[in-house]
Amino acid sequence: MYFPAVRAIVVIALHTGMRLGEILNLRDRDLDFGSGLILIPDSKNGEPRHIPMDSIVASLLTHHPRRPGSDLVFANKTGGRFLEIRGGFKNACERAGVLDLHFHDLLLRFALDDGWRRSLCPQEHSGSQIDCDDATVRSLQSGVQARGRQSYG
């Protein structure tokens, strides 16, 4: 996988908390720039979900080059879906001098940052059933921190 795609995928994960499979399955029809939302039609639990795009993700997805004949946002040379990015991700980490980083660690970073509040409690998008007070966000972050210490040392 070429480096610009890996960079874009990492930025999207850090800014949205999306899983790798969700990012690799993104199609142009899943991007709604008017509402600022990304549709995940089939999430891990089998239910569709909407993820807010910040300005960085929106710009990146707008300008990321597409493969002619493919509606995948991140298509391989033949226009199909990338099956994995381990090699490209590992090479990018090595170039940056980052050791022992796994893609899933990016999701933990999102959860530890203010990503919880942006994705679970988007005030500009109605329908959130989650109370977005600081105590709720701190509780979610605490649980993720504990999980991260158990899973990643």
N, C-alpha and C positions, 0 to 999 in steps of 0.2 A: 504494500500500500504506500502510496506516495505521501510525503511529509505534510503538504498543505491539508490533505483530508484528515490526517491524524490530528493535526493542530485544531482544525475546525471541530472535530468530534470531541476532543478534550474540552474545548471552550464551551461547547453546548452542554456537556455533562456538568461542568463546574457552575454554569449559570442557571441550569434548569433542574438538576438532580435526576435527569433521565437515565435509564439503564442503557447499556451498550446496544442490546438488541432493539430497543425502541428507536434509538438514533439510526442504526443501520437499516431499519425498516421504513424510515421516513420517506414519504412520497410528496410530490409537489402539492397534491390535493389536501394533504394534512396540515398545510401551513395557511393560516388565515391572518394575513398581515393587517387587514382592516380592524379586526378585533384584538390583534396582538396575541393570538392563541395558537398553540400547536395541539392538534388532535392526535391522541394515541388511541386508535380504534380498538385495539386488543391488548390491554395492559396485562400485567402479571396475574392479576386476579380475574381476568377474562372480561372485565368491564371497560368501556371506553372512558378516557379521562382527558381533560384539557389542561395544558400547561402554559402559563403565561410566558411570553417572550419579553426579555428586556431589550433595550435598544442595541446592545452588543450582539445578542443572538439574532435579532431581526436583521441587522446589517449584514452579519456573517451569512445568514441563510439567503438573503437577497443577492449577495454578490458571489456566493460560492459557485464555481463553474459546474455546469451540468453536462452529462453525456448525451449527445444527440440520440433520440430514439428511446430514451429511458425516462420514466417519471420518478425514479429513485433520486433522492437528494444526493446520496453518496453511492454512486454506481462504480463497479469495477470496469476494466477495459472493454468488456463485452456488453456492458450495460446492465449486468446482473448485480445481485446483492453481494456485498462483501461478506464472507463467512466469518472472518475474525480480523483483528488488527494487532494481535499480540506482537508480531515481529516489528511492525512500524512503531507501536507504542514503546516497546523495549528500546529500540534504536533512538527514539526521541528522548527518552529518559536518560539513556547513556550520554547522549550529546549534551544534555543539560546538567549532567553530573548528579542525577537523582538515582539513588539505588533503592531497590526493594519497594517499588511503588507498583501497585496493581490498579487496574481500571476502577474496580469497585471502591478503592480508597477515595476517588474523586467524588463519589456519591456521599461518602461520609463527610468529606470536606464541605460539601454543599449543605448537608444537614447541620453541621456545626456552625456554619456561618448563618447569616440571616435568611438563608434560602427557605427555611421552614415557613417563615412569616410570608414571604413572597408567593410561595407555591400553594400553601394550605390556606392562607388568609388573604387572598387578593381583594382588597377593598373595592377595586374598580370593577370586579366581576361578581355579580350577585350569585346567590345559591350556595355559598359556603355554609356548611353546618357546623363549623368548628369555631369555638370562641377564641378569638385572637389576642387575648390579654397576655401580658408578659409572663405570667406564671405558667400558662399553657405552653408557650414557646420554650421557656427554660426547662420545663419537665420533658418535653420532646427532645431537646438538645442533650439533657442529662442522660436519657436512655440511650441515645445514639453514641454518646461518649463512652458509656460503660460497655456497650456492644463493641465499639471500636477497640477498646483496650483488651477485651477478651479475644477478639478475632485477629487483631493485628499487633498484639504485644504492646 
